[in-house]
Amino acid sequence: HLANDFAMLCIVDKYPHDLLNSKGKTLSEIALSKWKKKHGVHDWTFGGGLYGTSKQIRSQKDLVKRHLSRFGSLRFLGDMEKETSWSRLYRKLVVLGARLEGKSEEFIQQIFPAMNLFKGIPTDEFAKQVYFKSTLDRPQGKFNPTQDRLGFIWTGPLVPFTSEAINEALDEARGIFDRYQFDFFVELIVESPRAVIALFGVFFEPKNQEETDRARNWYQAIRRRMISLGYSPYRETSSSTEKALEGNVALKRTLAKIKDALDDNNVLAPGRYGIEKLIK
């Protein structure tokens, strides 16, 4: 899982409105650099899990060191299954090491939830970033984004796992973010040895109609552009479900024939997925 600087900062902090200039709707390079320095965040932050026997883990660590260590600081963090004096000491050493590397307390608070996530332990911690631009404080316990009227919209095109394809997707996306005046948010999620999910998103205030309209227009523009490049979304949102199959006409026609045979009166999910348009 690879997050760019802005995406990582969304996890550890609230939006720094005080760093915006009087006319700007996005952070300048200078403002972003200042914010990154505060939390010890770099251009990209990579995280992942290693799984297997002790021998397999050692082999995987050697491979990771060999191929990734030249790109930046590389740290391996393990965890103990049982609560012992050694496990408590280990966690303290992890925190101390992060502080020595210049990480903020907010950054450090995300380390152990991230470790648990890679261990397969569910957490809502990272979903709290939807409060990023809100005037509400980030919740400590249970939370309800819909009730709190929070704005976040995203799309996740599936991109071939090649440097050419990924750089093309990132370059095209940056232009669209700039056009609609949103800070560049992207997380690259390795789906398989052949494909990467490029998760693009924007935060907005639903109470601000102008910003809401820009967010919706951004979504339509980036979704259309990625599809035109051959990078279809790996998952649709409620606002685009009816267009879910527009990038695969053959599958759309096949499913329409099946629906026509099994649902002659178009009772099941009418108006969804765009399928009904082919059977009328």
TIMAR-505012 format. One line per field, with one value per residue (C-alpha): residue number from 1; residue in one letter; x, y, z. Coordinates in nm, 4 decimals. Example, Ala and Ser with C-alpha at 12.3 -4.5 7.8 and 13.67 -1.06 7.14 Angstrom:
<sites>
pos	[1_2]
code	[A_S]
u	[1.2300_1.3670]
v	[-0.4500_-0.1060]
w	[0.7800_0.7140]
</sites>
This chain:
<sites>
pos	[1_2_3_4_5_6_7_8_9_10_11_12_13_14_15_16_17_18_19_20_21_22_23_24_25_26_27_28_29_30_31_32_33_34_35_36_37_38_39_40_41_42_43_44_45_46_47_48_49_50_51_52_53_54_55_56_57_58_59_60_61_62_63_64_65_66_67_68_69_70_71_72_73_74_75_76_77_78_79_80_81_82_83_84_85_86_87_88_89_90_91_92_93_94_95_96_97_98_99_100_101_102_103_104_105_106_107_108_109_110_111_112_113_114_115_116_117_118_119_120_121_122_123_124_125_126_127_128_129_130_131_132_133_134_135_136_137_138_139_140_141_142_143_144_145_146_147_148_149_150_151_152_153_154_155_156_157_158_159_160_161_162_163_164_165_166_167_168_169_170_171_172_173_174_175_176_177_178_179_180_181_182_183_184_185_186_187_188_189_190_191_192_193_194_195_196_197_198_199_200_201_202_203_204_205_206_207_208_209_210_211_212_213_214_215_216_217_218_219_220_221_222_223_224_225_226_227_228_229_230_231_232_233_234_235_236_237_238_239_240_241_242_243_244_245_246_247_248_249_250_251_252_253_254_255_256_257_258_259_260_261_262_263_264_265_266_267_268_269_270_271_272_273_274_275_276_277_278_279_280]
code	[H_L_A_N_D_F_A_M_L_C_I_V_D_K_Y_P_H_D_L_L_N_S_K_G_K_T_L_S_E_I_A_L_S_K_W_K_K_K_H_G_V_H_D_W_T_F_G_G_G_L_Y_G_T_S_K_Q_I_R_S_Q_K_D_L_V_K_R_H_L_S_R_F_G_S_L_R_F_L_G_D_M_E_K_E_T_S_W_S_R_L_Y_R_K_L_V_V_L_G_A_R_L_E_G_K_S_E_E_F_I_Q_Q_I_F_P_A_M_N_L_F_K_G_I_P_T_D_E_F_A_K_Q_V_Y_F_K_S_T_L_D_R_P_Q_G_K_F_N_P_T_Q_D_R_L_G_F_I_W_T_G_P_L_V_P_F_T_S_E_A_I_N_E_A_L_D_E_A_R_G_I_F_D_R_Y_Q_F_D_F_F_V_E_L_I_V_E_S_P_R_A_V_I_A_L_F_G_V_F_F_E_P_K_N_Q_E_E_T_D_R_A_R_N_W_Y_Q_A_I_R_R_R_M_I_S_L_G_Y_S_P_Y_R_E_T_S_S_S_T_E_K_A_L_E_G_N_V_A_L_K_R_T_L_A_K_I_K_D_A_L_D_D_N_N_V_L_A_P_G_R_Y_G_I_E_K_L_I_K]
u	[0.0000_0.1629_0.0296_0.1473_0.2315_-0.1134_-0.2931_-0.0660_-0.1226_-0.4984_-0.4550_-0.2480_-0.3910_-0.6782_-0.6644_-0.4357_-0.6666_-0.4251_-0.1620_-0.3840_-0.3230_-0.6115_-0.7138_-0.6003_-0.8172_-0.5215_-0.1924_0.1141_0.4320_0.5825_0.2795_0.2702_0.6430_0.5997_0.3124_0.5073_0.8053_0.5816_0.4802_0.7913_0.6020_0.7894_0.6762_0.5567_0.4935_0.4902_0.3422_0.2823_0.2774_0.5073_0.3559_0.4846_0.7243_1.0295_1.2435_1.0057_0.9922_1.3726_1.3822_1.1123_1.2936_1.6135_1.4253_1.2596_1.5934_1.7617_1.5008_1.3567_1.6209_1.7746_1.4490_1.4350_1.4264_1.3186_1.1923_1.0593_0.8227_0.7085_0.4630_0.4128_0.1112_0.1099_0.1344_0.4699_0.7296_0.9332_0.6375_0.5755_0.9432_0.9430_0.6514_0.8327_1.1399_0.9248_0.7868_1.1333_1.2723_0.9872_1.0477_1.4193_1.3235_1.1216_0.7746_0.5070_0.2978_-0.0014_0.1982_0.3166_-0.0430_-0.1161_0.1707_0.0107_-0.3365_-0.1545_0.0351_-0.2912_-0.4499_-0.1732_-0.2240_-0.5875_-0.7359_-1.0169_-1.0027_-1.2049_-0.9045_-0.8201_-1.1816_-1.1675_-0.9791_-1.3221_-1.3272_-1.0169_-1.1786_-1.4657_-1.4913_-1.5788_-1.3050_-1.1804_-1.3869_-1.2319_-1.5088_-1.7971_-1.8781_-2.1325_-1.9979_-2.3427_-2.5019_-2.2114_-2.2487_-1.8952_-1.7790_-1.5383_-1.5651_-1.3258_-1.2590_-1.0201_-0.9130_-0.7353_-0.3983_-0.1481_0.1482_0.4029_0.5852_0.4547_0.0893_0.1106_0.2944_0.0409_-0.2478_-0.0775_0.0103_-0.3416_-0.4936_-0.2740_-0.4017_-0.7626_-0.6973_-0.5419_-0.8300_-1.0892_-0.8655_-0.8234_-0.5081_-0.3642_-0.4691_-0.3646_-0.3032_-0.1547_-0.2814_-0.1090_-0.3942_-0.1805_0.1542_-0.0258_-0.2439_-0.2507_-0.5545_-0.4901_-0.7270_-0.7919_-1.0107_-1.1152_-1.2507_-1.5150_-1.7644_-2.1239_-2.2386_-2.0299_-2.2308_-1.9533_-1.7025_-1.9563_-2.0202_-1.6459_-1.6080_-1.8863_-1.7450_-1.3979_-1.5345_-1.7058_-1.3999_-1.1397_-1.3605_-1.4231_-1.0560_-0.9321_-1.1872_-1.0813_-0.7234_-0.8443_-0.8310_-1.1790_-1.2796_-1.2297_-1.5407_-1.8166_-1.9807_-2.3522_-2.3326_-2.1984_-2.3474_-2.5724_-2.2588_-2.0659_-2.0579_-2.0041_-1.6396_-1.7286_-1.9984_-1.9729_-2.0356_-2.3146_-2.4974_-2.4465_-2.5885_-2.8777_-2.9714_-2.9590_-3.1715_-3.4182_-3.4539_-3.4902_-3.6571_-3.8919_-4.0771_-3.7544_-3.8418_-3.4921_-3.2860_-3.4548_-3.2476_-2.9292_-2.6108_-2.7439_-2.8527_-3.2215_-3.1424_-3.0567_-3.3753_-3.6319]
v	[0.0000_0.3220_0.6655_0.9994_1.2819_1.4415_1.1087_1.0282_1.3675_1.3132_1.0207_1.1997_1.5526_1.7883_2.0129_2.3151_2.5952_2.8436_2.7488_2.8479_3.1847_3.4295_3.3235_2.9623_2.6533_2.4154_2.4125_2.5582_2.3512_2.5618_2.5116_2.1380_2.1093_2.2900_2.0601_1.7478_1.8555_1.9021_1.5347_1.3768_1.2714_1.2092_1.2196_0.8594_0.6239_0.2501_-0.0121_-0.3834_-0.7159_-1.0168_-1.3578_-1.7138_-1.9199_-1.7637_-1.8863_-1.7426_-1.4086_-1.3851_-1.4543_-1.1930_-0.9322_-0.9935_-0.9395_-0.6211_-0.4807_-0.5646_-0.3948_-0.1112_0.0118_0.2486_0.4455_0.5648_0.4613_0.1013_-0.0343_-0.3767_-0.3876_-0.7088_-0.7655_-1.0081_-1.2366_-1.2179_-0.9223_-0.9529_-0.7200_-0.7671_-0.6784_-0.3604_-0.2681_-0.3411_-0.1042_0.1669_0.1143_0.1424_0.4757_0.6005_0.5086_0.6929_1.0049_0.9972_0.9855_1.3060_1.1550_1.3550_1.2142_1.2078_0.9983_0.7611_0.7018_0.5405_0.2890_0.0211_0.0358_-0.0065_-0.3073_-0.4606_-0.4008_-0.5953_-0.8712_-0.8981_-0.7192_-0.4866_-0.1218_0.1932_0.4127_0.4983_0.5649_0.8627_1.0569_1.1463_1.4129_1.5633_1.8851_1.8973_2.1527_1.8584_1.6977_1.3562_1.1075_0.8824_0.6232_0.5339_0.7721_0.8222_1.0078_1.0321_1.1786_1.4218_1.5300_1.4661_1.4841_1.2400_1.1039_0.8644_0.6444_0.3526_0.2699_-0.0617_0.0112_-0.2380_-0.2872_-0.1164_0.2105_0.3465_0.2828_0.4022_0.7225_0.7890_0.7515_0.9759_1.2468_1.2543_1.2622_1.5511_1.7631_1.6945_1.7681_2.1001_2.1837_2.1409_2.2909_2.0023_1.8813_1.5680_1.2576_0.9115_0.5728_0.2922_-0.0469_-0.3535_-0.5790_-0.8519_-0.8930_-0.7588_-0.4751_-0.1741_0.0155_0.3891_0.5271_0.8974_1.1017_1.4487_1.5791_1.8510_2.0262_1.9340_2.2634_2.4442_2.4111_2.5475_2.2978_2.0156_2.0929_2.0980_1.7601_1.6040_1.7481_1.6257_1.2761_1.2618_1.4038_1.1722_0.8672_0.9357_1.0041_0.6874_0.4760_0.6371_0.5269_0.1712_0.1916_0.0964_0.1382_-0.1734_-0.0726_0.1783_0.4228_0.4817_0.7823_0.5797_0.2327_0.2720_0.3280_0.0381_-0.1627_0.1116_0.0125_-0.3470_-0.3509_-0.7257_-0.8116_-0.5562_-0.7191_-1.0674_-0.9689_-0.7885_-1.1103_-1.3049_-1.0406_-1.0433_-1.4197_-1.4287_-1.0934_-1.0240_-0.7496_-0.5801_-0.6122_-0.6788_-0.3618_-0.1553_0.1416_-0.0037_-0.1003_0.0322_-0.3151_-0.2364_-0.0001_-0.2936_-0.4886_-0.2199]
w	[0.0000_-0.1189_-0.0181_-0.1522_0.0874_0.0882_0.1399_0.4330_0.5903_0.5682_0.8047_1.0683_1.0751_0.9904_0.6838_0.7521_0.6368_0.7939_0.5331_0.2405_0.0840_0.0593_-0.2932_-0.3062_-0.2791_-0.2648_-0.0766_-0.2434_-0.2685_0.0112_0.2379_0.1677_0.2394_0.5722_0.6688_0.5712_0.7804_1.0851_1.0772_0.9260_0.6126_0.2869_-0.0769_-0.0574_0.2347_0.1768_0.4071_0.3750_0.5533_0.5290_0.5974_0.6342_0.8403_1.0055_0.7173_0.4574_0.6380_0.6436_0.2708_0.2008_0.4113_0.2147_-0.1121_0.0149_0.1346_-0.1932_-0.4108_-0.1990_0.0451_-0.2102_-0.2346_0.1264_0.4905_0.5378_0.8698_0.9641_1.2609_1.4201_1.6994_1.9837_2.0099_2.3892_2.6254_2.8016_2.9483_2.6289_2.4028_2.6044_2.5797_2.2076_2.1469_2.3400_2.1218_1.8083_1.9305_2.0252_1.6841_1.5096_1.7184_1.6357_1.2660_1.3092_1.3120_1.4937_1.7776_1.5423_1.2958_1.5699_1.6849_1.3463_1.3566_1.5723_1.4067_1.0745_1.2080_1.3286_0.9896_0.8140_1.0719_0.9636_1.2644_1.1461_1.2465_1.1790_1.2535_0.8941_0.7990_1.0342_0.7679_0.6238_0.8992_0.7391_0.6099_0.8558_1.1353_1.3624_1.5680_1.4633_1.6714_1.9342_1.9528_1.7244_1.4414_1.1654_0.8564_0.6955_1.0061_1.0429_0.6783_0.5596_0.2019_0.0353_-0.3173_-0.4876_-0.7868_-0.8175_-1.1730_-1.2201_-1.3838_-1.5292_-1.2956_-1.5208_-1.4656_-1.7972_-1.7160_-1.3553_-1.4493_-1.7247_-1.4779_-1.2197_-1.4737_-1.6183_-1.2699_-1.1536_-1.4407_-1.3445_-0.9771_-1.0804_-1.3135_-1.0397_-0.7687_-0.5292_-0.3560_-0.5157_-0.3191_-0.4385_-0.2832_-0.4932_-0.3794_-0.5199_-0.6306_-0.7902_-0.9720_-1.2804_-1.1536_-0.9209_-0.7943_-0.8238_-0.5608_-0.6276_-0.3956_-0.2848_0.0443_0.0401_0.2639_0.1644_0.3224_0.0613_-0.2616_-0.4828_-0.3446_-0.3686_-0.7355_-0.8052_-0.6343_-0.8416_-1.1638_-1.0654_-1.0158_-1.3532_-1.5311_-1.3762_-1.4108_-1.7806_-1.8499_-1.6811_-1.8676_-2.1962_-2.1204_-2.0616_-1.6813_-1.5620_-1.1949_-0.9844_-0.7892_-0.8548_-0.6156_-0.5715_-0.8021_-1.0967_-1.0546_-1.3573_-1.5672_-1.4161_-1.7391_-1.9928_-2.0244_-2.1133_-2.3803_-2.4443_-2.0789_-2.0616_-2.3542_-2.2114_-1.8737_-2.0448_-2.2260_-1.8996_-1.7257_-2.0157_-1.9851_-1.6056_-1.5381_-1.8255_-1.6366_-1.5232_-1.1542_-1.0175_-0.9619_-1.2339_-1.3392_-1.1908_-1.3754_-1.7070_-1.8132_-1.8586_-2.1458_-2.3709_-2.3067_-2.3791]
</sites>
